[in-house]
Amino acid sequence: MASTRLHIDWTACDGRGLCAELLPRLIGRDEWGYPVALKGDPAARSDIPIGTNDLEAANEAVALCPLVALRLLTD
C-alpha cells in the first residue's frame, strides 16, 4: 500500500496557516505562524504523513494554498 505525505516547500511558505486550519489533527503553527507537524520526528517536518481519513482535507489544503507551497507525495 502506498503512503502519502504532505510536503511543505519552506521557500514558498509564508505562514498564512490555512493548512493548519484544514488539517488541525496533523498540523499546528509555530510562534511565527509557520506549519509544524504535530506528530513524528521534528527534523522531518517538511513531509507530514497523511492517512486515508485526512486525504480529502490534504487535497483541499494543496488546492487552496495561496502560495502553492504544498504538494502531496506518494511512495
N, C-alpha and C positions, 0 to 999 in steps of 0.2 A: 504494500500500500504506500502510495506517495505521501510525503509530508509537505505541508505548505508553511511558508514563513512570510511574514510581512517585513519587507526590507525598508529601512528609513535611510534616505540619502541626506546625510548631515550637511552636505554642501548646498543643498537646495532648501532644507527646512528652516523656517524662521520662528518656530514655536507658537503657531496660532492655536494649536490644541484641538482641532476638530477630530483628529484620530483618537485622542483620549476620550472625547465625548462619545464617539461611536463604539469604542471598544473599552469601556470602563473596567472590565474584569481583567484586561490584559495590559493596558497602558495607563500610566499615571503621568504626572508632569513634574519636572524638577523645579528648582527655585527660579529659573529663568523662563519657565513655560515650555521647555522642550520635552518631547515624549520620552518616557523611560519604561522599560519592561517591568512589570510588577512581579514577575516570576523568572526564575532561571539565572544564569550567570550574568552579572552586570557588565562583564567585558564583552559579552555577545549581544549587547542591547540594540545593535543595528538590525538584527534578524530575529523577529519575535515569532515563535511557533504559533500557528493558528490551527485550532481544532475545527471539526466539521460544524459544531454549534456556532462558531464565530465567523465562519467563512463568508456568509452574506454581508455581515457588518464590515468585514475587512475589505470586501469588494467595493462596498459603498465608500469606505474611507479613501481607498485608492482613487475612485472616480471623482470624489469631491475635494480632494486635497488641492487647495488653490495654487500651490507651487510645484505640483507634480513631484513631490518628494517621497512618495510611497509607491511600492510595487510588490506584487505577490510573486514569490519564487516557489517552484515545485521541484522536489528532488525525484 
